[in-house]
Amino acid sequence: MGLVAVPVRRPEIVEPENELAAMVAATMQSRQTILPKRLIAPGPAPEQLAMILNAAATAPDHGQLLPWRFVLVPQDARFRLADVFGAALIARDALATPVQIGQAREKAYRSPLLLLVVVDGRRGDAAIDLSERIVSAGCAVQNMLLMATALGFGSALTSGQALKFDGLRKLFCLAEGEQPLCFVSVGTAQSRKLARPRPAPPEFMTRLPAVQTVAPVEALHSFYSL
């Protein structure tokens, strides 16, 4: 018998009493994905980019491996990424039209700031699994997104089939064991969507029972239902 969903009352949002906690909560709640095509100039100034990257450095990192890195794609190099995006589409679909190829290439020019996230599965202690390294990279990226939000910028993560294209690996000179995880885009939000509903803790948390029951796992209740 697997986990059984138990309907519970959605709790009211608790306002933090601490001023710093309230600021952090407000930043987290205001973060939203802004599509790269809606991210326009100006992007982060050099000192703001430094703040965004320094935020990444605070991510948890088992073994202090630094198993991730970021590659900046400046405007004067976007044409090289555009070529790769176009070639990746042709490799997947030999019948792609010139319009479709142009649309694929255009994605390389979106957002003032564009970074590729790279995870190294072999750096340092081999006993530290790739999954831990990816989690560390995810924490670093989330810290960056939150700092960008605090600075007033919009941001987004993007992936896609081009990340699996060998030409992209060659363009970014990825070593054996490294894999491209996603792109991070940051810029001024041209427009924003209405904030989407966020899941409440009862929707994603259950509790392990203290005593083993007849069933392998009995219906687990969120702490909000106790």
HUJOHU-V644105 format. One record per backbone hydrogen bond with DSSP energy under -1.0 kcal/mol. NH is the residue of the N-H (numbers start at 1). CO is the residue of the C=O. If there is no record, write none. Layout:
BEGIN
nh: [NH,NH]
co: [CO,CO]
END
This chain:
BEGIN
nh: [22,23,24,25,26,27,28,29,30,31,34,38,39,40,49,50,51,52,53,54,55,56,57,58,59,64,69,71,73,77,78,81,82,83,84,85,86,87,88,89,90,91,92,93,96,101,102,103,104,105,106,108,109,110,113,115,116,117,118,119,120,121,128,133,134,135,136,137,138,139,140,141,142,143,144,145,146,147,148,149,150,151,152,153,154,156,158,163,164,165,168,169,170,171,172,174,178,179,181,183,184,185,186,187,188,190,203,204,205,225]
co: [18,19,20,21,22,23,24,25,26,27,155,35,36,188,45,46,47,48,49,50,51,52,53,55,56,61,118,116,114,74,75,77,78,79,80,81,82,83,84,85,86,87,88,89,93,97,98,99,100,101,102,105,106,107,186,184,71,182,69,179,67,177,125,129,130,131,132,133,134,135,136,137,138,139,140,141,142,143,144,145,146,147,149,148,187,185,183,160,161,162,165,165,166,167,168,169,175,119,117,158,115,156,113,154,40,38,200,201,201,222]
END
